[in-house]
Amino acid sequence: MVTVTIRLFAILRERAGAGSIELALPEGATVATALEALRREGPLAGVIDRLPVQMAVNREYADGSTPLHASDELALIPPVSGGARAQGEERREGRLRRAVLSAQPLSLDRAVRAVESPAAGALVVFCGMTRDVPALEYEAYAEMAEEQLAQIGRGVAERHGLQALAIEHRLGRVPLSEPSVVIAASAAHRAEAFAGAREAIDLIKELAPIWKREDG
């Protein structure tokens, strides 16, 4: 037998009443084996079949055929709602100047300063705000989300020939009219800067394991 850790988020965490559970599986088990075991019994029985989850093994997206070994971490990822380092540490890799998940308020000025360049003829900032509700609550599979933000940032900067790109995303409670995500992109020309910022937010919403729910 092998024992793996099942990481749970958003509605799955709420249903299970915990952020993780341990699951014993036979040798040679795969992700599909784990899902079948979870369907049969335990707090997630009857839930997984009704929810289109993605899977990640050790912070990499996986499918049902992916093998599982002792001490592996299998994350069940419900549909994302957007998008760390909860301490707000930053990642600098070439043209990706910041990839930050933070529980602290975001700063447009900080993002702009990170991408300023003498070679930039255009600088575009996108700011996503809480609207219509008193607050939104954001949670994330933080370790994987941080990696996803960095991968997205590197790819966008390369594809659009950006001078620099910065991404900041909030965790926790974000009140009305406060920013939940800030993206700053600088480029030689405005078309590249606009396109880079647009693609970055679209990919974050599609790929980063970050969820939001109305709070209050």
NORFENTA-V240996 format. One record per residue. SS is DSSP state (H for helix, E for strand, L for the rest). OMEGA is omega in whole degrees, -180 to 180 (NA if undefined). BURIAL is b if it has 9 or more other C-alpha atoms within 8 Angstrom, else e. Layout:
SS OMEGA BURIAL
SS OMEGA BURIAL
//
This chain:
L 174 e
E 178 b
E 179 b
E 176 b
E 177 b
E 178 b
E -175 b
E -177 b
L 174 b
H -174 b
H 179 e
H 177 b
H 180 b
H -179 b
H -178 e
H -177 b
L -179 e
L 179 e
L 179 b
E 174 b
E 177 e
E -178 e
E 177 b
E -177 e
E 178 b
L 174 e
L -180 e
L -179 e
L 176 b
E 176 b
H 179 b
H 177 b
H 180 b
H -180 b
H 179 b
H 178 e
H 180 e
H 178 b
H -173 b
H -174 e
L 179 e
L -173 e
L -178 e
L 179 b
L 180 b
L -178 e
L -174 e
H -179 b
H -177 e
H -175 e
L -179 e
L -178 e
L 166 b
E -178 b
E 174 b
E 177 b
E -179 b
L 173 e
L 175 b
E 179 e
E -173 e
E 175 b
L -174 b
L -177 e
L -178 e
L -179 b
E 177 e
L -180 b
L -180 b
L 177 e
L 175 e
L 175 b
E 177 b
E 179 b
E 174 b
E -168 b
E 175 b
L 177 b
L -177 e
L -176 b
L 177 b
L NA b
L NA b
L 172 b
L -173 b
L 179 b
E 177 e
L 175 b
L -176 b
L 179 e
L 179 b
L -180 b
E 179 e
L -178 e
L 172 b
E -173 b
E 178 b
E 170 b
E -166 b
E 166 b
E -172 b
E 173 b
L -180 b
L 178 e
L -179 e
L -177 b
L 175 e
H -179 e
H -180 e
H 179 e
H 179 b
H 180 b
H -177 e
H -175 b
H 178 b
L -179 b
L 176 e
L -179 e
L -176 e
L 174 b
L -180 b
E 177 b
E -176 b
E 177 b
E 171 b
E 180 b
E 176 b
E -173 e
E 168 b
L -179 b
L 170 e
L -179 e
L -179 b
L -179 b
E 171 b
E 178 b
E -178 b
E 171 b
E -176 b
E 163 b
L -161 b
H -177 b
H -180 b
H -180 b
H 178 b
H 179 b
H 179 b
H 178 b
H 180 b
H 179 b
H 178 e
H -178 b
H 179 b
H -179 b
H -180 e
H -179 b
H -180 b
H -176 b
H -176 e
L 179 b
L -178 e
L 170 b
L -180 b
E 179 b
E 176 b
E 180 b
E 173 b
E 179 b
E -179 b
E 165 b
L 179 b
E -173 e
E 179 b
E -176 b
E 178 b
L 176 b
L 173 e
L -178 b
E 174 b
E 177 b
E 177 b
E 176 b
E 176 b
E -179 b
E 175 b
E -178 b
E 178 b
L -176 b
L -173 b
H -177 b
H -180 e
H -179 b
H 178 b
H -177 b
H 180 b
H 179 b
H 180 b
H -179 e
H -179 b
H -178 b
H 179 b
H -179 e
H 177 b
H -180 b
H -177 b
H -166 b
H -173 b
L -179 b
L 179 b
E -177 b
E 177 b
E 173 b
E 179 e
E 180 b
L 178 b
L NA e
//
